[in-house]
Amino acid sequence: MTYPLGLQLRGRRVLVVGGGPVAARRLQALLDDGARVTVVAPFACEDITDAAAAGRVDWQQREYRTADLDGAWLVLAHSGSAEAQDRIAAEAEALRIWCVKGGDSAASAAWVPAVARIDDVTVAVNTNGDPKRAAALRDGVAAALESGELPLRRHRTAEGMGTVALVGGGPADAGLITTRGRRLLAEADVVVADRLGPRSLIAGLSADVQVIEVGKLPGHHPVPQNEINRILVEQALLGNRVVRLKGGDPYVLGRGGEEEAYCRDHGVPVEVVPGVTSAISVPAAAGIPVTHRGVAKGFSVITGHEDIRQQTGLIPPGSDHTLILLMGVSLLRSSAASLITGGRKASTPVAIIENGWMESQRVSTGTLETIADLAELRDVKSPAVIVVGNVVALSPHWQPA
């Protein structure tokens, strides 16, 4: 068994005996920690000679001498000679200097663990002299930390300025948030949440994470945008790590640009994490590709909660272009009429996908001529994504007249 201990090596002398690949692998971590490294070896591999040429290590091109231990806090013995290894370990022990004896873990006074660093967290794994097992465990823990499956959150509020991350949570399904977004959520002190983000992830947060609900409903914005902006900056100024958890992508009709600009204008560090936009992913959930060879060469995304007559001239009316309407349920009838007036055929297929990626997902299909009546008959509600174009006919939900 070993007693786990972290060493602060910055500015302290470390002796590495040996110039082979194993010694070179140890070198980088020592230099990253700011150690003053002396390498003693008659010959050295390229990584060591390059580091010496750059002035990052002191390479003594000769055999080991007892005097090399003078002033060393730590010794890594990787000479390749069993006799030399025994001598180095014995002399280091006599001088009460910790020595890692390469190739002989049982006789080593110190072990080098398998290490991973995630932000300011260091994971070190020792497995009783089994380095491959240690590396596998290290990689597993590191992956869980990177993905946000393990809690990375600090429990002491940072001194000074906090941060804001505008995280696109994707279309409600927790499995569709990016790894970066999931990790930032695991680190958050405060979460400012929309109603369309991955709500199950919020339920899994620690009880002492502050969740501020700012979700909007059609025609009802209980927390206006200027107040949301103020909350983000206020919480960051308190030293918190703030995650603005949004549905879809922050920059696709999500006001992420406004929130980012407001944070920057007030000197708050802000990061934008893209999300899987509902404009593409929700149609995909209904089996509708927004482009398809021989059917649609491109697509446009517009907001459907405003009169789209001014947009129809900018959208190619032909069958080779798909139109995606977000937030378009309330004005669907007038939007369909505007598209027909603008040149779209009345028989153009249309799909409405409600609650995409949720258990309550429902798909309604029709044409520009019939879709408004159908939506009224089925009492279609937001959130919903509306797809206009021949790609709708590729969906298994398509029901031709």
C-alpha positions as CSV (number, residue, x, y, z in Angstrom):
1,M,0.0,0.0,0.0
2,T,1.1,3.6,-0.6
3,Y,0.2,6.8,1.1
4,P,-1.2,9.2,-1.6
5,L,0.4,12.6,-1.5
6,G,0.5,15.5,-3.9
7,L,3.9,17.2,-4.3
8,Q,4.5,20.9,-5.1
9,L,7.6,20.7,-7.3
10,R,7.7,24.2,-8.7
11,G,11.2,25.6,-8.3
12,R,12.5,22.4,-6.7
13,R,15.2,20.2,-8.1
14,V,14.3,16.8,-9.5
15,L,16.9,14.3,-10.7
16,V,16.1,12.0,-13.5
17,V,18.7,9.2,-14.1
18,G,18.4,7.7,-17.6
19,G,17.8,9.0,-21.0
20,G,15.4,6.5,-22.5
21,P,11.7,6.7,-23.5
22,V,10.4,6.0,-20.0
23,A,12.5,8.8,-18.6
24,A,11.3,11.1,-21.4
25,R,7.6,10.3,-20.6
26,R,8.2,11.3,-17.0
27,L,9.9,14.5,-18.0
28,Q,6.9,16.5,-19.4
29,A,4.8,16.2,-16.3
30,L,7.8,17.4,-14.1
31,L,8.3,20.4,-16.4
32,D,4.5,21.2,-16.4
33,D,4.7,21.3,-12.6
34,G,7.6,23.8,-12.8
35,A,10.3,21.5,-11.5
36,R,14.0,22.2,-12.1
37,V,15.0,19.0,-13.9
38,T,18.5,17.5,-14.2
39,V,18.9,14.5,-16.5
40,V,21.9,12.4,-16.0
41,A,22.6,9.9,-18.8
42,P,25.4,9.2,-21.3
43,F,22.9,9.0,-24.1
44,A,19.4,10.4,-24.4
45,C,16.4,10.1,-26.7
46,E,15.2,12.9,-28.9
47,D,12.6,14.3,-26.5
48,I,15.2,14.8,-23.9
49,T,17.9,16.3,-26.2
50,D,15.3,18.7,-27.6
51,A,14.3,19.8,-24.1
52,A,17.9,20.3,-23.2
53,A,18.6,22.3,-26.4
54,A,15.6,24.5,-25.5
55,G,17.1,25.1,-22.1
56,R,14.2,23.4,-20.3
57,V,16.3,20.7,-18.7
58,D,19.9,20.4,-17.6
59,W,21.3,17.3,-19.3
60,Q,24.5,15.9,-17.9
61,Q,25.9,13.6,-20.6
62,R,27.6,11.1,-18.4
63,E,27.1,8.2,-15.9
64,Y,25.4,8.8,-12.5
65,R,27.5,10.0,-9.5
66,T,26.5,10.1,-5.9
67,A,27.0,13.9,-5.9
68,D,24.1,14.2,-8.3
69,L,21.7,13.8,-5.4
70,D,22.8,17.0,-3.8
71,G,19.9,19.4,-3.5
72,A,17.4,17.0,-5.1
73,W,13.9,16.7,-3.6
74,L,12.9,13.7,-5.8
75,V,14.8,11.1,-7.8
76,L,13.4,9.1,-10.8
77,A,15.7,6.2,-11.5
78,H,15.3,4.8,-15.1
79,S,18.9,4.0,-16.0
80,G,18.1,0.5,-17.4
81,S,20.8,-1.1,-15.3
82,A,19.7,-3.2,-12.3
83,E,23.0,-2.6,-10.5
84,A,22.8,1.2,-11.1
85,Q,19.1,1.2,-10.0
86,D,19.9,-0.5,-6.7
87,R,22.8,2.0,-6.0
88,I,20.6,5.1,-6.8
89,A,17.8,3.8,-4.6
90,A,20.0,3.0,-1.7
91,E,21.9,6.3,-1.8
92,A,18.7,8.2,-2.1
93,E,17.2,6.3,0.9
94,A,20.3,7.1,3.0
95,L,19.9,10.8,2.2
96,R,16.1,10.6,2.9
97,I,15.3,11.6,-0.7
98,W,12.2,10.0,-2.2
99,C,13.1,7.8,-5.1
100,V,11.0,6.2,-7.8
101,K,12.8,3.0,-8.8
102,G,11.7,2.2,-12.3
103,G,11.0,-1.4,-13.1
104,D,10.9,-2.5,-9.5
105,S,7.7,-1.1,-7.9
106,A,8.0,-3.4,-4.9
107,A,11.4,-1.9,-3.9
108,S,10.5,1.6,-4.8
109,A,10.1,4.3,-2.1
110,A,7.7,6.2,-4.3
111,W,5.4,5.4,-7.2
112,V,4.4,7.6,-10.2
113,P,0.6,7.3,-10.5
114,A,-1.4,7.4,-13.7
115,V,-2.5,11.1,-13.9
116,A,-5.2,13.1,-15.6
117,R,-5.8,16.8,-15.2
118,I,-9.3,18.4,-15.8
119,D,-9.2,22.1,-15.1
120,D,-7.8,22.4,-11.6
121,V,-8.7,18.8,-10.6
122,T,-5.9,16.2,-10.6
123,V,-6.8,12.5,-10.7
124,A,-4.0,10.2,-9.7
125,V,-4.4,6.4,-9.7
126,N,-2.1,3.8,-8.2
127,T,-2.9,0.1,-8.5
128,N,-0.2,-1.8,-6.5
129,G,2.3,-1.8,-9.4
130,D,0.0,-2.5,-12.3
131,P,0.4,0.5,-14.6
132,K,-2.0,-0.6,-17.3
133,R,-4.8,-1.1,-14.8
134,A,-4.0,2.3,-13.3
135,A,-4.1,4.0,-16.8
136,A,-7.4,2.3,-17.6
137,L,-9.0,3.5,-14.3
138,R,-7.5,7.0,-14.8
139,D,-9.0,7.2,-18.3
140,G,-12.4,6.1,-17.0
141,V,-12.6,8.7,-14.2
142,A,-11.3,11.4,-16.5
143,A,-13.9,10.6,-19.1
144,A,-16.7,10.8,-16.4
145,L,-15.4,14.1,-15.2
146,E,-15.1,15.5,-18.8
147,S,-18.6,14.4,-19.6
148,G,-20.1,15.9,-16.4
149,E,-21.2,12.6,-15.0
150,L,-19.1,13.2,-11.9
151,P,-19.5,16.5,-9.9
152,L,-16.7,19.0,-10.7
153,R,-18.4,21.8,-8.9
154,R,-16.4,23.9,-6.5
155,H,-18.0,24.3,-3.0
156,R,-16.1,27.4,-2.2
157,T,-17.2,30.6,-4.0
158,A,-14.4,31.9,-6.1
159,E,-12.8,35.2,-5.1
160,G,-13.4,38.0,-7.6
161,M,-15.3,37.6,-10.9
162,G,-17.3,34.6,-11.8
163,T,-18.2,33.4,-15.3
164,V,-21.2,32.9,-17.6
165,A,-21.6,30.0,-20.0
166,L,-24.4,30.2,-22.5
167,V,-25.1,26.5,-23.0
168,G,-27.3,25.1,-25.8
169,G,-29.1,22.2,-24.2
170,G,-30.5,20.8,-27.5
171,P,-34.1,19.7,-28.0
172,A,-35.1,18.6,-24.4
173,D,-33.5,15.1,-24.5
174,A,-30.7,15.0,-22.0
175,G,-28.6,12.8,-24.2
176,L,-28.4,15.5,-26.9
177,I,-26.5,18.1,-24.9
178,T,-22.8,18.4,-25.8
179,T,-20.1,17.0,-23.6
180,R,-18.8,20.5,-23.0
181,G,-22.3,21.7,-22.0
182,R,-22.8,18.8,-19.6
183,R,-19.5,19.4,-18.0
184,L,-20.2,23.1,-17.4
185,L,-23.5,22.3,-15.9
186,A,-21.8,19.9,-13.5
187,E,-19.6,22.8,-12.4
188,A,-22.3,25.4,-12.1
189,D,-23.2,27.3,-8.9
190,V,-26.2,29.0,-10.6
191,V,-28.3,27.7,-13.5
192,V,-30.6,30.2,-15.3
193,A,-33.0,27.9,-17.1
194,D,-35.3,27.9,-20.0
195,R,-38.4,25.7,-20.1
196,L,-37.3,24.0,-23.3
197,G,-33.8,22.8,-22.2
198,P,-33.0,19.3,-20.9
199,R,-35.1,19.5,-17.7
200,S,-34.0,16.1,-16.4
201,L,-30.4,17.4,-16.0
202,I,-31.7,20.2,-13.7
203,A,-33.4,17.7,-11.5
204,G,-30.1,15.9,-11.1
205,L,-28.2,18.9,-9.8
206,S,-27.0,19.2,-6.2
207,A,-29.5,20.7,-3.8
208,D,-27.3,23.7,-3.1
209,V,-27.1,24.7,-6.8
210,Q,-29.3,27.8,-7.3
211,V,-31.8,27.3,-10.2
212,I,-33.4,30.5,-11.5
213,E,-36.4,29.8,-13.8
214,V,-36.8,32.3,-16.7
215,G,-38.8,30.2,-19.1
216,K,-41.1,31.9,-21.6
217,L,-44.5,30.8,-22.9
218,P,-46.1,32.1,-26.1
219,G,-47.3,35.6,-25.3
220,H,-46.2,35.4,-21.7
221,H,-42.7,36.4,-20.7
222,P,-42.7,36.5,-16.9
223,V,-39.0,37.3,-16.8
224,P,-38.2,39.8,-19.6
225,Q,-35.0,39.6,-21.5
226,N,-33.4,42.6,-19.9
227,E,-34.0,41.1,-16.5
228,I,-32.4,37.8,-17.7
229,N,-29.4,39.8,-18.8
230,R,-29.2,41.5,-15.5
231,I,-29.4,38.2,-13.5
232,L,-26.5,36.7,-15.5
233,V,-24.2,39.6,-14.8
234,E,-25.3,40.0,-11.1
235,Q,-24.6,36.3,-10.3
236,A,-21.2,36.4,-12.1
237,L,-20.2,39.5,-10.1
238,L,-20.9,37.5,-7.0
239,G,-18.2,35.1,-8.0
240,N,-20.5,32.3,-9.2
241,R,-20.1,30.0,-12.2
242,V,-23.3,30.7,-14.1
243,V,-24.8,28.5,-16.7
244,R,-27.6,29.9,-18.9
245,L,-29.2,26.6,-20.0
246,K,-31.2,27.1,-23.1
247,G,-33.1,24.8,-25.5
248,G,-31.6,24.2,-28.9
249,D,-28.7,26.4,-29.8
250,P,-28.1,29.8,-28.2
251,Y,-27.6,31.5,-31.5
252,V,-30.5,30.1,-33.4
253,L,-33.5,32.4,-32.4
254,G,-32.3,32.0,-28.8
255,R,-31.2,35.6,-28.0
256,G,-27.7,34.2,-27.1
257,G,-26.1,37.1,-29.0
258,E,-27.9,39.6,-26.8
259,E,-26.9,37.9,-23.6
260,E,-23.3,37.5,-24.7
261,A,-23.0,41.2,-25.6
262,Y,-24.5,42.3,-22.3
263,C,-22.0,40.1,-20.3
264,R,-19.1,41.4,-22.3
265,D,-20.2,45.0,-22.0
266,H,-20.2,44.5,-18.2
267,G,-16.8,42.9,-18.1
268,V,-18.0,39.4,-17.4
269,P,-16.1,36.5,-19.0
270,V,-18.6,34.6,-21.2
271,E,-18.4,31.4,-23.1
272,V,-20.9,30.2,-25.7
273,V,-21.4,26.4,-26.1
274,P,-23.3,25.5,-29.3
275,G,-26.3,23.2,-29.0
276,V,-28.2,20.8,-31.3
277,T,-30.7,23.2,-32.8
278,S,-34.3,22.1,-32.8
279,A,-34.6,23.4,-36.4
280,I,-32.7,20.3,-37.6
281,S,-33.0,17.8,-34.7
282,V,-36.8,17.9,-34.2
283,P,-37.5,17.2,-37.8
284,A,-35.0,14.4,-37.5
285,A,-37.0,12.9,-34.6
286,A,-39.9,12.7,-37.0
287,G,-37.8,11.1,-39.7
288,I,-37.6,14.2,-41.8
289,P,-34.2,15.2,-43.3
290,V,-34.0,19.0,-43.9
291,T,-32.0,18.2,-47.1
292,H,-32.1,15.1,-49.3
293,R,-30.4,14.3,-52.6
294,G,-32.8,14.9,-55.4
295,V,-35.4,16.5,-53.1
296,A,-33.9,19.5,-51.3
297,K,-30.6,21.1,-51.7
298,G,-30.9,23.6,-48.9
299,F,-33.0,24.9,-46.0
300,S,-33.9,28.2,-44.3
301,V,-34.9,28.8,-40.7
302,I,-37.1,31.7,-39.8
303,T,-39.2,32.7,-36.8
304,G,-42.9,32.0,-37.4
305,H,-44.3,34.1,-34.6
306,E,-44.2,37.2,-36.8
307,D,-45.8,38.0,-40.2
308,I,-43.6,36.2,-42.7
309,R,-44.8,38.0,-45.8
310,Q,-41.7,40.1,-45.9
311,Q,-39.6,36.9,-45.8
312,T,-41.3,35.0,-48.6
313,G,-39.4,36.8,-51.4
314,L,-36.1,35.7,-49.8
315,I,-37.0,32.0,-49.7
316,P,-36.7,30.1,-52.9
317,P,-40.3,28.8,-53.8
318,G,-39.1,25.7,-55.6
319,S,-39.2,22.2,-54.3
320,D,-35.4,22.1,-53.8
321,H,-35.5,24.2,-50.6
322,T,-36.9,23.3,-47.2
323,L,-38.4,25.9,-44.9
324,I,-38.3,25.5,-41.1
325,L,-40.6,27.7,-39.0
326,L,-39.8,28.0,-35.3
327,M,-42.4,29.4,-32.9
328,G,-44.9,29.4,-35.7
329,V,-48.1,27.8,-34.3
330,S,-50.1,30.9,-33.5
331,L,-49.7,32.4,-36.9
332,L,-49.7,29.2,-38.9
333,R,-52.8,30.0,-41.0
334,S,-51.5,33.4,-42.1
335,S,-48.0,31.9,-42.7
336,A,-49.3,29.2,-44.9
337,A,-51.4,31.7,-46.9
338,S,-48.3,34.0,-47.3
339,L,-46.2,31.1,-48.6
340,I,-48.9,30.2,-51.2
341,T,-49.1,33.8,-52.3
342,G,-45.4,34.0,-52.5
343,G,-45.2,31.1,-55.0
344,R,-45.3,27.9,-53.0
345,K,-47.7,25.3,-54.3
346,A,-50.8,24.7,-52.1
347,S,-50.0,21.0,-52.3
348,T,-46.5,21.4,-50.7
349,P,-46.2,18.9,-47.8
350,V,-46.0,20.3,-44.3
351,A,-45.3,18.7,-41.0
352,I,-45.8,20.0,-37.4
353,I,-43.7,18.2,-34.8
354,E,-44.9,19.0,-31.2
355,N,-42.7,18.4,-28.2
356,G,-39.8,17.0,-30.3
357,W,-37.7,14.3,-28.5
358,M,-40.1,14.1,-25.6
359,E,-42.4,11.2,-24.7
360,S,-45.3,13.4,-25.7
361,Q,-44.0,14.0,-29.2
362,R,-46.7,14.2,-31.9
363,V,-46.4,14.6,-35.6
364,S,-49.2,16.1,-37.8
365,T,-48.8,16.2,-41.6
366,G,-50.7,17.9,-44.3
367,T,-50.2,20.5,-47.1
368,L,-50.0,24.3,-47.1
369,E,-53.7,24.2,-48.1
370,T,-54.8,21.9,-45.3
371,I,-52.3,22.3,-42.4
372,A,-54.0,25.2,-40.6
373,D,-57.4,23.4,-40.4
374,L,-55.6,20.2,-39.3
375,A,-53.7,22.0,-36.6
376,E,-56.9,23.5,-35.3
377,L,-58.7,20.2,-35.4
378,R,-55.9,18.5,-33.4
379,D,-55.4,21.4,-31.1
380,V,-51.7,21.7,-31.9
381,K,-49.7,23.5,-29.2
382,S,-46.2,24.9,-28.9
383,P,-43.4,24.1,-28.6
384,A,-43.5,22.9,-32.2
385,V,-41.3,22.9,-35.3
386,I,-43.0,23.3,-38.6
387,V,-41.4,21.9,-41.8
388,V,-42.5,23.0,-45.2
389,G,-41.2,21.2,-48.3
390,N,-41.1,17.9,-50.2
391,V,-38.7,16.3,-47.6
392,V,-41.8,15.9,-45.4
393,A,-43.0,13.2,-47.8
394,L,-39.9,11.1,-46.8
395,S,-41.1,10.8,-43.2
396,P,-42.9,7.6,-42.0
397,H,-45.5,10.0,-40.6
398,W,-46.5,11.3,-44.0
399,Q,-50.0,10.5,-45.0
400,P,-50.7,11.6,-48.6
401,A,-54.2,12.8,-49.3
